[in-house]
Amino acid sequence: MKRIVLLILTICFCFIASAGLAEDYWMYVRTYDRPTVDSAQVSDGTYGRSKKGDIISFLPVTHQFTPTEIEKKNYAIVKIDNITKKDIDKYTEAWEEKDGIYPDGSLRIKKIANRLYSLDIDTLNIKVGLSPTTLDFTTILKPSISQKTESHLISYRWGYRKYAYIDKPLKIVRNFFIRPAYAAETVSDINGGTEAYNTLTLWEDDKDGDLAGDTRNETASCYDDDGDLTDQFTINDSTTDATYYMKVTSPSAERHDGTDTGWTLVHPDLANNTHIIVNLDNYTVLEWLNITNFDGSGNYQRVGAINSAAPYPTIRNIIIHDSNDFALEEHSGIVVSNYNAPNNAKIYNIIIYGLQGDFDAPAAIEQNDFANRNDFIYNNTAYNNEAVGFHIHDSTCKNNIGIGNKDGDFVFDAEATNDYNASGDASADGANSLNSGSGASAPTTADFVSVTGGSENLHLDSGAVEIDVADDLGSPYDYDIDGDFRDTYTPWDMGADEYVAVAAGRTRRFF
């Protein structure tokens, strides 16, 4: 009898658990065409920005993802049920086509538009705001979703021509006669604070556009008030310049202190050959992120934290660590790549440790091998990754620390400029570099405060050989991962952290 009761309870539990998997979702839909602007990709035939009928995002109906007032003003938001993950992946898929081969032999994929499928919102009478009813996705919405055709593309081309030949010239004339004032940045809180947007995807989609022509800066300020962010997003389809650009950051109270603290961006399941953050806009700034707990959806996946493939990005003060240990995957930290133009990336004050993935692992920081890159890889720390610490092709790599990385701490191609680095395996070329086996100046894990698994602290410890032996690189590299001003404690130190000796009356400051 007890066995029968136990069996019945087990069946009931399984039924309840499986039923719980069928969550209700908020579906966010764009209700009008947003014209393509002069983004970095438009010359390749990309007609980006969201269009009428694009399903931008699906979010679970939970406290964390309650639609905000700003979202209600800019999206049609419909509560839906009876949807599968397969449907979610399919109907948020980008419209892409094969477009030849890159110089390294990899397949070139050209994005045509942000979404391949379009929802017929006119027939369904879906309008901006929060829908008062719950709709069944399978029986009501799915029959009204269709794959886009050449007619959609024709419409997108006309929209871009109107912008390029009418709207933009009028804007230029207006700005000439009425010189716009420098616009202060517009800060949008994500996942907390005043919570303008629930996710970075919704923020980016709503704020992209002609930032340079509109003289505006858009900043996402990330919180963890409602839990960790699990977003995977792309920054794309905007016209930007050195003054007007997009930035992802966090407020001072939410920032990490150089260890695994502060708000966290995680994504436990990435599709093949993707990253949590993909940057395709010029001059983007990514800073003060804590990225962890990511892997791919199957074997032979190349997944990573950040991929920046547009000129002049700034990537700084970021911790990337402890990706999930899934066999036959490649886990990278930061990849910078641009096939068509110099990238001029500034990558500094980054700490990366504990990246897993043992299949042809790439690098914690990887600068791809295309000519005329001119990136600047300064004052970063890579420790205990199942990958190369730093793989640099033709850019400048200085003041970095690599120790305990499975496939080598540093790999420099012939065109690289490198010096003042520290390695635990004698791979740091350069007259002023420190290498294992070089006597008293040999870098070891003892140079860090703690390498204990689960509580790593890669600040420099007292007596570390990397203290006071680095090159002075000037602004903007003169603040470390904690916000300490390096020039106060000259000479500079190697790695992301500038050592502050408490015994000398100095206290470590954390932003």
C-alpha positions as CSV (number, residue, x, y, z in Angstrom):
1,M,0.0,0.0,0.0
2,K,2.8,2.4,0.9
3,R,4.4,1.7,-2.5
4,I,1.2,2.6,-4.3
5,V,0.8,5.8,-2.3
6,L,4.4,6.7,-3.0
7,L,3.9,6.0,-6.7
8,I,0.8,8.2,-6.8
9,L,2.6,11.0,-5.1
10,T,5.6,10.7,-7.5
11,I,3.2,10.9,-10.5
12,C,1.5,13.9,-9.1
13,F,4.8,15.6,-8.4
14,C,6.0,15.0,-11.9
15,F,2.8,16.2,-13.3
16,I,2.9,19.4,-11.3
17,A,6.6,20.0,-12.1
18,S,6.0,19.4,-15.8
19,A,3.0,21.7,-15.7
20,G,5.2,24.4,-14.1
21,L,7.5,24.3,-17.1
22,A,4.6,25.8,-19.2
23,E,5.0,29.3,-18.0
24,D,3.0,32.3,-19.2
25,Y,5.0,34.9,-21.0
26,W,4.9,38.5,-21.8
27,M,5.4,39.0,-25.6
28,Y,6.9,42.4,-26.6
29,V,6.0,43.5,-30.2
30,R,7.0,46.5,-32.3
31,T,4.0,48.2,-33.8
32,Y,5.7,50.4,-36.5
33,D,8.7,50.4,-38.8
34,R,11.7,52.1,-37.4
35,P,13.8,53.3,-40.4
36,T,17.3,52.0,-40.8
37,V,19.9,54.6,-40.1
38,D,23.5,54.8,-41.2
39,S,24.8,52.0,-39.0
40,A,28.1,50.3,-39.5
41,Q,26.4,47.5,-41.4
42,V,23.9,49.3,-43.7
43,S,26.4,49.3,-46.6
44,D,26.3,45.5,-46.5
45,G,22.6,45.5,-47.1
46,T,21.5,45.2,-43.5
47,Y,18.1,46.9,-42.7
48,G,18.2,46.8,-38.9
49,R,16.2,48.4,-36.1
50,S,12.9,46.7,-35.2
51,K,10.0,46.8,-37.7
52,K,6.3,46.5,-37.5
53,G,5.3,43.0,-36.4
54,D,8.7,42.1,-35.0
55,I,8.6,40.1,-31.8
56,I,11.3,41.7,-29.8
57,S,11.3,39.5,-26.7
58,F,9.5,36.9,-24.6
59,L,9.8,37.3,-20.8
60,P,8.3,35.0,-18.1
61,V,5.3,36.4,-16.2
62,T,7.1,36.8,-12.9
63,H,7.7,39.6,-10.4
64,Q,11.1,40.2,-12.0
65,F,9.7,40.9,-15.4
66,T,6.6,43.0,-14.6
67,P,6.2,45.4,-17.6
68,T,7.4,48.9,-16.9
69,E,5.6,52.1,-17.7
70,I,8.2,53.0,-20.4
71,E,7.8,49.6,-22.0
72,K,4.0,50.0,-22.1
73,K,4.4,53.3,-23.9
74,N,6.8,51.9,-26.6
75,Y,5.8,48.2,-27.1
76,A,2.6,46.2,-27.6
77,I,2.8,43.8,-24.6
78,V,0.6,40.7,-24.7
79,K,0.4,38.0,-22.0
80,I,0.4,34.6,-23.7
81,D,0.3,31.0,-22.8
82,N,0.9,27.6,-24.5
83,I,4.3,28.5,-26.0
84,T,7.4,26.3,-26.2
85,K,11.1,27.2,-26.1
86,K,11.3,26.1,-29.7
87,D,8.7,28.7,-30.6
88,I,10.5,31.4,-28.6
89,D,13.9,30.7,-30.3
90,K,12.3,30.5,-33.8
91,Y,10.2,33.7,-33.6
92,T,13.0,35.9,-32.2
93,E,15.5,34.6,-34.9
94,A,17.3,37.2,-37.0
95,W,16.8,37.3,-40.8
96,E,20.3,36.2,-42.0
97,E,21.8,34.9,-45.2
98,K,25.1,33.3,-46.2
99,D,27.4,35.8,-47.8
100,G,30.7,34.3,-48.7
101,I,33.8,33.4,-46.7
102,Y,36.0,35.4,-44.4
103,P,39.8,35.5,-44.8
104,D,40.2,32.9,-42.0
105,G,37.9,30.5,-43.9
106,S,34.9,30.9,-41.7
107,L,31.4,31.3,-43.2
108,R,30.3,34.9,-43.6
109,I,26.7,35.5,-42.4
110,K,25.0,38.8,-43.4
111,K,22.1,40.0,-41.3
112,I,19.2,41.3,-43.4
113,A,16.9,42.4,-40.6
114,N,16.5,41.9,-36.8
115,R,13.7,39.3,-37.2
116,L,12.9,36.7,-39.8
117,Y,9.3,36.4,-38.9
118,S,6.5,39.0,-38.7
119,L,3.3,39.0,-36.6
120,D,0.2,40.4,-38.4
121,I,-0.8,42.9,-35.6
122,D,-3.4,44.6,-37.8
123,T,-5.6,41.4,-38.1
124,L,-5.2,40.7,-34.4
125,N,-5.8,44.4,-33.5
126,I,-2.7,44.5,-31.3
127,K,-1.7,48.0,-30.2
128,V,0.8,49.8,-28.1
129,G,0.3,49.1,-24.4
130,L,-0.5,46.2,-22.1
131,S,-3.1,43.9,-23.6
132,P,-6.0,43.3,-21.2
133,T,-6.4,39.6,-22.1
134,T,-4.3,36.5,-22.3
135,L,-3.9,35.0,-25.7
136,D,-3.2,31.4,-26.6
137,F,0.0,31.4,-28.6
138,T,-0.6,28.2,-30.6
139,T,-4.2,28.7,-31.7
140,I,-4.4,32.5,-31.9
141,L,-1.0,34.0,-32.5
142,K,1.0,31.4,-34.3
143,P,-1.3,31.3,-37.4
144,S,-0.8,35.0,-37.8
145,I,3.0,34.8,-37.9
146,S,4.7,34.4,-41.3
147,Q,8.2,34.4,-42.7
148,K,9.3,37.7,-44.2
149,T,9.6,38.0,-48.0
150,E,11.1,40.4,-50.6
151,S,8.1,42.7,-50.1
152,H,9.2,43.4,-46.6
153,L,12.7,44.1,-47.8
154,I,11.4,46.5,-50.4
155,S,9.5,48.4,-47.7
156,Y,12.6,48.5,-45.5
157,R,14.6,49.9,-48.4
158,W,12.1,52.7,-49.0
159,G,12.2,53.5,-45.3
160,Y,15.9,53.8,-45.4
161,R,15.9,56.0,-48.6
162,K,13.4,58.4,-47.0
163,Y,15.7,58.6,-44.0
164,A,18.9,59.0,-46.0
165,Y,17.6,61.5,-48.6
166,I,15.0,63.5,-46.7
167,D,15.1,63.1,-42.9
168,K,18.8,63.1,-42.4
169,P,19.5,66.1,-44.7
170,L,16.8,68.1,-43.0
171,K,18.4,67.2,-39.7
172,I,21.8,68.4,-40.9
173,V,20.3,71.7,-42.0
174,R,18.5,72.1,-38.7
175,N,21.7,71.4,-36.7
176,F,23.6,73.9,-38.8
177,F,21.2,76.8,-38.1
178,I,20.2,75.7,-34.6
179,R,23.4,74.2,-33.2
180,P,22.2,71.5,-30.7
181,A,23.6,71.7,-27.3
182,Y,25.7,68.8,-26.1
183,A,23.1,66.3,-24.8
184,A,23.6,64.9,-21.3
185,E,23.5,61.1,-21.2
186,T,20.1,59.5,-20.9
187,V,20.4,56.9,-18.2
188,S,17.9,54.0,-18.2
189,D,17.8,51.7,-15.2
190,I,17.7,48.0,-16.0
191,N,16.3,45.4,-13.6
192,G,16.1,47.7,-10.6
193,G,16.3,51.3,-9.5
194,T,13.6,53.2,-11.3
195,E,13.5,50.3,-13.8
196,A,12.9,51.8,-17.1
197,Y,13.4,48.4,-18.8
198,N,13.4,44.8,-17.6
199,T,16.2,43.7,-19.9
200,L,19.1,45.0,-21.9
201,T,17.5,43.7,-25.1
202,L,14.5,45.9,-24.6
203,W,16.6,48.9,-23.8
204,E,18.9,48.5,-26.8
205,D,16.0,47.9,-29.2
206,D,14.2,51.0,-27.9
207,K,17.2,53.4,-27.8
208,D,19.1,52.6,-31.0
209,G,19.0,55.0,-33.9
210,D,20.9,58.1,-35.1
211,L,22.5,59.0,-31.9
212,A,25.0,61.3,-33.6
213,G,22.4,63.2,-35.5
214,D,20.1,63.4,-32.5
215,T,23.1,64.4,-30.3
216,R,22.2,61.9,-27.6
217,N,24.0,59.4,-25.4
218,E,22.2,56.3,-24.2
219,T,23.4,54.5,-21.0
220,A,22.0,51.3,-19.5
221,S,22.6,51.3,-15.7
222,C,22.2,47.7,-14.5
223,Y,20.9,46.5,-11.1
224,D,20.3,43.2,-9.4
225,D,17.3,44.2,-7.4
226,D,15.1,41.6,-9.1
227,G,17.9,38.9,-9.4
228,D,20.7,38.3,-11.9
229,L,20.2,39.4,-15.5
230,T,20.1,36.4,-17.9
231,D,20.0,38.5,-21.1
232,Q,21.8,37.8,-24.3
233,F,21.9,40.9,-26.4
234,T,23.4,42.7,-29.4
235,I,24.3,46.4,-29.6
236,N,23.6,47.3,-33.3
237,D,22.0,49.5,-35.9
238,S,22.9,52.9,-34.6
239,T,24.8,55.9,-36.0
240,T,27.4,56.8,-33.4
241,D,30.6,58.8,-33.1
242,A,33.2,59.6,-30.4
243,T,30.8,61.9,-28.6
244,Y,27.4,60.1,-29.0
245,Y,27.3,56.4,-28.4
246,M,25.8,53.6,-26.3
247,K,27.1,52.5,-22.9
248,V,26.3,49.6,-20.6
249,T,27.4,50.1,-17.0
250,S,26.1,49.9,-13.4
251,P,25.6,52.5,-10.6
252,S,28.3,52.8,-8.0
253,A,26.4,50.9,-5.3
254,E,25.9,47.9,-7.6
255,R,29.5,47.6,-8.9
256,H,31.9,44.7,-8.1
257,D,34.9,45.4,-5.9
258,G,37.3,43.5,-8.1
259,T,36.0,40.2,-7.0
260,D,32.8,38.2,-7.6
261,T,30.5,40.8,-6.2
262,G,27.9,43.3,-7.4
263,W,25.2,42.7,-10.0
264,T,25.8,39.7,-12.3
265,L,25.0,38.9,-15.9
266,V,24.7,35.2,-16.5
267,H,23.5,33.1,-19.4
268,P,23.6,29.3,-18.8
269,D,22.7,28.2,-22.3
270,L,24.0,29.9,-25.4
271,A,23.4,28.9,-29.0
272,N,26.3,27.7,-31.2
273,N,29.0,30.4,-32.0
274,T,27.5,33.1,-29.9
275,H,28.4,35.4,-27.0
276,I,26.4,36.9,-24.2
277,I,27.2,40.4,-25.5
278,V,27.8,41.2,-29.2
279,N,28.8,44.7,-30.1
280,L,28.4,45.9,-33.7
281,D,28.2,49.6,-33.1
282,N,31.2,52.0,-33.1
283,Y,32.4,53.7,-29.9
284,T,30.3,51.5,-27.6
285,V,31.4,51.4,-23.9
286,L,31.1,48.2,-21.8
287,E,32.1,48.6,-18.2
288,W,31.6,47.3,-14.6
289,L,30.1,44.0,-15.6
290,N,30.3,40.7,-13.7
291,I,29.8,37.9,-16.2
292,T,29.6,34.2,-15.1
293,N,27.9,30.9,-15.5
294,F,27.6,30.5,-19.2
295,D,27.9,27.6,-21.6
296,G,26.6,26.3,-24.9
297,S,23.6,24.1,-25.8
298,G,25.7,21.1,-27.0
299,N,29.1,19.8,-27.9
300,Y,31.5,21.6,-30.3
301,Q,30.1,25.0,-29.3
302,R,32.1,28.2,-29.4
303,V,30.5,30.5,-26.8
304,G,31.8,33.4,-24.8
305,A,31.1,36.5,-22.8
306,I,31.8,39.5,-25.2
307,N,32.4,39.8,-28.9
308,S,33.1,43.3,-30.2
309,A,33.4,43.6,-34.0
310,A,33.1,47.4,-34.5
311,P,35.8,50.1,-34.4
312,Y,36.7,52.1,-31.3
313,P,35.0,50.2,-28.5
314,T,36.0,50.6,-24.9
315,I,35.8,47.5,-22.7
316,R,37.0,48.1,-19.1
317,N,36.6,47.2,-15.4
318,I,34.9,43.8,-16.1
319,I,35.2,40.5,-14.4
320,I,34.5,37.3,-16.4
321,H,34.8,34.0,-14.6
322,D,33.7,30.4,-13.9
323,S,31.9,29.4,-17.1
324,N,30.2,26.0,-16.8
325,D,32.4,23.0,-17.4
326,F,30.9,21.4,-20.5
327,A,33.1,19.0,-22.5
328,L,34.0,19.8,-26.1
329,E,33.2,23.5,-26.0
330,E,35.4,26.6,-26.5
331,H,34.8,29.3,-23.9
332,S,36.3,32.7,-24.6
333,G,36.2,35.9,-22.5
334,I,36.6,38.9,-24.8
335,V,37.0,38.6,-28.6
336,V,37.7,41.7,-30.6
337,S,37.4,41.3,-34.4
338,N,36.8,43.5,-37.4
339,Y,37.4,42.1,-40.9
340,N,37.1,45.4,-42.8
341,A,38.7,48.2,-40.8
342,P,41.0,48.9,-37.9
343,N,39.3,48.2,-34.6
344,N,41.2,50.6,-32.2
345,A,39.7,48.8,-29.2
346,K,40.7,49.8,-25.7
347,I,40.6,46.8,-23.4
348,Y,41.8,47.4,-19.9
349,N,41.3,46.5,-16.2
350,I,39.8,43.1,-17.0
351,I,40.0,40.1,-14.8
352,I,39.2,36.7,-16.3
353,Y,39.5,33.4,-14.5
354,G,38.0,29.9,-14.5
355,L,36.9,29.7,-18.1
356,Q,36.2,26.0,-19.0
357,G,35.8,24.2,-22.3
358,D,38.5,21.8,-23.4
359,F,37.9,21.6,-27.2
360,D,40.3,23.8,-29.1
361,A,40.0,26.5,-26.5
362,P,40.5,30.1,-27.8
363,A,41.6,32.7,-25.3
364,A,40.5,34.7,-22.3
365,I,41.3,37.8,-24.4
366,E,41.6,37.2,-28.1
367,Q,42.5,39.7,-30.7
368,N,41.8,38.1,-34.1
369,D,44.4,37.9,-36.8
370,F,43.4,40.5,-39.3
371,A,45.7,43.3,-40.5
372,N,45.7,46.9,-39.3
373,R,43.8,46.2,-36.1
374,N,45.7,48.6,-33.7
375,D,43.9,47.5,-30.5
376,F,45.3,48.3,-27.0
377,I,45.3,45.5,-24.5
378,Y,46.5,47.0,-21.3
379,N,46.6,46.1,-17.6
380,N,44.5,42.9,-17.6
381,T,44.7,39.7,-15.5
382,A,44.0,36.2,-16.9
383,Y,44.3,33.2,-14.4
384,N,43.5,29.5,-14.5
385,N,41.6,29.4,-17.8
386,E,41.4,26.2,-19.9
387,A,42.4,28.4,-22.8
388,V,45.2,30.8,-23.8
389,G,45.4,33.8,-21.5
390,F,46.1,36.4,-24.2
391,H,46.2,35.7,-28.0
392,I,47.4,38.9,-29.8
393,H,47.9,39.2,-33.5
394,D,48.9,42.7,-34.5
395,S,48.0,45.0,-31.6
396,T,49.7,46.4,-28.5
397,C,49.8,44.3,-25.3
398,K,51.3,45.7,-22.2
399,N,51.1,45.5,-18.4
400,N,49.1,42.2,-18.4
401,I,49.4,39.2,-16.1
402,G,48.8,35.7,-17.3
403,I,49.3,32.8,-14.8
404,G,48.1,29.2,-14.9
405,N,46.3,29.3,-18.3
406,K,46.1,25.7,-19.7
407,D,47.0,26.5,-23.3
408,G,49.6,29.1,-22.5
409,D,49.6,32.5,-20.8
410,F,50.5,34.5,-23.9
411,V,50.6,33.8,-27.6
412,F,52.0,36.7,-29.8
413,D,51.9,36.6,-33.5
414,A,54.7,38.3,-35.4
415,E,52.9,41.6,-35.9
416,A,52.2,42.1,-32.1
417,T,53.8,44.8,-30.0
418,N,54.3,43.5,-26.5
419,D,56.3,44.2,-23.4
420,Y,56.0,44.7,-19.6
421,N,53.8,41.6,-19.2
422,A,54.1,38.8,-16.6
423,S,53.6,35.1,-17.3
424,G,53.9,32.0,-15.3
425,D,55.2,29.9,-18.2
426,A,57.9,32.1,-19.8
427,S,55.6,33.1,-22.7
428,A,55.7,36.9,-22.1
429,D,58.1,38.2,-24.7
430,G,59.7,41.6,-24.1
431,A,62.8,43.0,-22.5
432,N,60.8,44.4,-19.5
433,S,58.5,41.4,-19.1
434,L,58.6,38.9,-16.1
435,N,58.6,35.2,-16.7
436,S,58.6,32.0,-14.7
437,G,62.1,30.8,-14.2
438,S,63.6,34.3,-14.1
439,G,64.7,34.1,-10.6
440,A,63.4,36.5,-7.9
441,S,61.1,38.1,-10.5
442,A,59.2,35.0,-11.3
443,P,55.4,35.5,-11.3
444,T,53.4,32.9,-9.3
445,T,49.9,32.5,-7.9
446,A,51.3,33.8,-4.5
447,D,51.2,37.2,-6.1
448,F,47.4,37.3,-5.7
449,V,45.5,37.8,-2.5
450,S,43.7,34.4,-3.0
451,V,43.3,31.7,-5.6
452,T,41.1,29.5,-3.5
453,G,38.3,28.1,-5.8
454,G,35.0,29.9,-5.2
455,S,36.6,32.9,-3.4
456,E,39.2,34.1,-5.9
457,N,40.7,37.5,-5.2
458,L,43.2,38.5,-7.9
459,H,44.2,41.8,-6.4
460,L,48.0,42.0,-6.0
461,D,49.3,40.9,-2.6
462,S,52.1,42.5,-0.7
463,G,55.4,41.6,-2.2
464,A,54.1,40.6,-5.7
465,V,56.8,40.9,-8.3
466,E,54.4,42.8,-10.6
467,I,54.3,45.8,-8.3
468,D,56.1,49.0,-9.5
469,V,57.5,47.4,-12.7
470,A,54.9,48.3,-15.4
471,D,54.9,51.0,-18.1
472,D,53.1,54.3,-17.5
473,L,50.5,54.3,-20.3
474,G,48.8,57.6,-19.4
475,S,45.1,58.5,-19.7
476,P,42.5,56.8,-19.9
477,Y,44.3,53.8,-18.5
478,D,45.5,55.5,-15.3
479,Y,42.7,54.2,-13.1
480,D,42.6,50.5,-12.0
481,I,39.8,48.0,-11.7
482,D,38.8,49.5,-8.2
483,G,39.1,53.1,-9.3
484,D,42.5,53.7,-7.7
485,F,44.5,56.4,-9.5
486,R,47.6,54.6,-10.7
487,D,49.7,57.8,-10.9
488,T,49.3,58.2,-7.1
489,Y,51.3,55.0,-6.6
490,T,53.8,55.3,-9.4
491,P,55.5,53.3,-10.9
492,W,52.5,51.5,-12.2
493,D,51.8,47.8,-11.4
494,M,51.1,45.1,-13.9
495,G,47.6,43.6,-14.1
496,A,44.1,45.0,-13.5
497,D,44.8,46.0,-9.9
498,E,47.1,48.8,-8.7
499,Y,48.4,47.6,-5.3
500,V,47.5,49.8,-2.4
501,A,49.6,49.2,0.7
502,V,47.4,49.6,3.8
503,A,50.5,49.7,6.0
504,A,51.6,52.9,4.3
505,G,48.4,54.6,5.3
506,R,46.5,53.8,2.1
507,T,43.2,52.0,2.0
508,R,41.7,50.2,-0.9
509,R,38.8,52.1,-2.5
510,F,36.0,50.4,-4.2
511,F,33.5,52.1,-6.5
